[in-house]
């Protein structure tokens, strides 16, 4: 079944983004922080988080997180900032593996609309995929902030990496994170898009094909954000 996508106003209409049709707005189920928009798959534990974060400067991002040096100085700083944000989501015993290194992408719609609105800003963006592995015995109240999901049968929200209670429990919990970082230096803002795909529910079913399809949906969702993301009200950033 092909997933359909629809444009969606975010943050009170100040930003335009995209969500898969049928995904649930988490704010209808629980309180969501003001700096986040969260949407939940109605059929799996996958979730989408759009987050307004503080701009990470070159001084803040550790040199070890920088890119291989093949890009421009600006691109290397962007890659470093992306990995800094992603590493910041790790708990002490978590590990993060890069599946697809941050690469620069062009936000044509956002660049065109900001120019038309007379907003002078240096926009850059980076997309990629990482994988988090978490020892289940260590999971507690300090879990990754983006690990949020809904059970579509009872509208409860829980850990996005939780597997079915009927399944055997492996030692580690794994989830993929497809991400987009939009850098707005003049607004001192990093806008982040996370599409999280927990593996546990698919591993418990032994359904690698379903996991591959879910990863494809996540990849396409990030691509749709690259095409459609727009800022309607720049006052959102102060």
N, C-alpha and C positions, 0 to 999 in steps of 0.2 A: 504494500500500500504506500503510495507516494504521499509524503508529508507536504501539506500546504502551509504557506506562511502569510502573515498579514502585518501591515505596518501598525504600530501602536504608539500612542502618546505616552511619554514617561515623565516622571517628576512634575506632575500637574500640567503637562503639555509643553514644558520648556524644552524637551528633547523628543525627537522622533526616533523610534527603533523598530525592530521586527520581532515577532514571536511566532512560534508554530501555532496553527489553529488548534483550539481545544485545550491549550495549556491554561493552568489556573493561576490567578493572581493571588500570591500568598497573603497579601494584605487583607483579603476577604476572609482569611482563616486565622490569622494571628497578627500581632503587631510587628511591623517591619521597620528597621531603622530609617531615619529620614534620608540618609545618604545612599540608600539602596532601593532598587526595584527587584523583586524576586518573582519568578514564574516557575510553575511546577508541571511536569508532565502528568497527565491524568492516567496514564497506563504503565509508566515505569517510574523509577526513582530519579530520573534525570531532572536537572533544574538549570535555570538561567538566572544569573545575577548581573545586574548593571549597577555599578558602584562609582560614586564620585569620591575621589581620594585626593590627598595632598600630592602636589607635584614633587617627584623625587629628583633632587639635583645631582649633578655629577659628583659632588662631595659626599652625598649620602649613600649613593649606590657603591658598594664595595668593588674595587678593581677586579677581584676574582670573578665577578658576575659579568664582566664585560665580554663583548663578542670577540671573535678570533682576530679582529684587526683588519679584515678584508674590506670593510665598508668605510664610509666617511666618518669623521669624528662625531657628527650628529647622530648617524645611524648606530655607531657603537655605544653612544650614551643612551640611545633609545632602547637598544637590546639590554644593556645593563639595568636600566630602570624596570623593564618588563620582568627580568629574572629576579630583581629585588622584590617587586610586588609579589611574585609567585612564591619565592622563598619565605616571605613574611607570613604566608598562610600555613607554614609547616609548624607542627609541634616538635618537641625535642627529639622524639624517637622516630619521626617521619622521615622518609626519603623521597626525593623528587628526581625524576629522570626526564630528560628532554627527549620527547618523541619527534617533534618538528621544531627546530630552533626558531626563535622570533625573527620574522622577516618583515621588511617594510612594505606597507600596502598604501594605496592611494585612495583617499576619501574624497572622490570627485564632487559628490553632492554637498558635503559639508564645506569644502573649500569654496565652491561656487556660491553657496548661500551666504557664507560669511563675507565674501567679497561684495556681493550685492547689497548686503546690509551695512556696508561701510565699516565692518569690524576688521581691524588690523591685528592679525594673529598668525603665529607660525605654527601650523598644524602638521603633526606627523603621527603616524600610526604603525603599529607592529602586531602581527598575528602569529600564532603558533599553537603547539600542543605539548603539554607535559603530563606526566603520570605520577600520582602520589601513591605511596605504599605506607600503610599505617599498621603497626602491631595492634591487633584488636584488644589485647589485654591491657593496653595502655590508654585506650580511649576513655575519655572522661569529659568534664565540663569545659575543657579548653580545646575542643575540636576545631578543625578548620572552620572559619566563619562562613564559608560558602557551602558547607555540607548540610543542606536543608532540603527536605523533600516532603511530598504529601502522599499519604495512602489514599488513593482515589475512592476506596470503598467506604472509609469512615471519616474522611477529611481531616485526619490527624496529621501532624507534622513531626518528622523525626529526622534521624541521621540519614543523610543521603547515601551513605555507604552501608546501611544496614541490609542484611539479606533476609530472606524468608526465615521465620522462626522454625520452620519444619526442615530446613536444610542443614546439612552438616556445617559446622563452623570452622573455617580455615584459620590459620594463625594470623594471616595478614588480610587487611582490607585494601582493595585497590580501586582507584577511580581515575579516569582521564579528565583533564581540564583543557578544553579548547578555549583560547583566550584572544581578546583584542584589547590593546592598549592605545588610547587616543591621548596624545600629549598636547596640552594647551598651556604653554609656559607663561604667556602674558596673563593668564587667569590663575596661575599657580595651581593648576589642576591636572590630575591624571584621571581620565575617565576609563573605567575598566569594564569589560564584558567577559564573564566566565560562563561557559556551558559545561556543566559537570555531568559525567557519565559514570556512575558507579558500576563496577564489574560484577559485584557479588551475586546479584539476582540472576544474571545470565550464566555465571559460572555454576551456580547451584543447579540450574536447569540443564547444564551441559550444552547450551545453545550458542555456539560461537557465531553462527550466522546472524542471530538476533542482535548480538553485541556489535557486530560489524555494521549492521543497519542503523543501530542507535548512534554509533560513532559517525556515520555518514550524515545523519540528521544534524548532529552537533557541528560538524564541519560546514555543512550548508548554512546553518543558522549564523555562524560567524561570517560567512561570505555575504549573507544577506545584510548583516549589520554594516559591513564595509560599504555596501551599495547604498544603504538607506539612511544611515545615521545622520542626524541633522540637529542643529541647535536652533530652536525657534526663539528662545528668550535668553540672551546672553547674560541678563541680570541674575540668572540662577547662580552664577559663579561669583557674584559680588562686584 
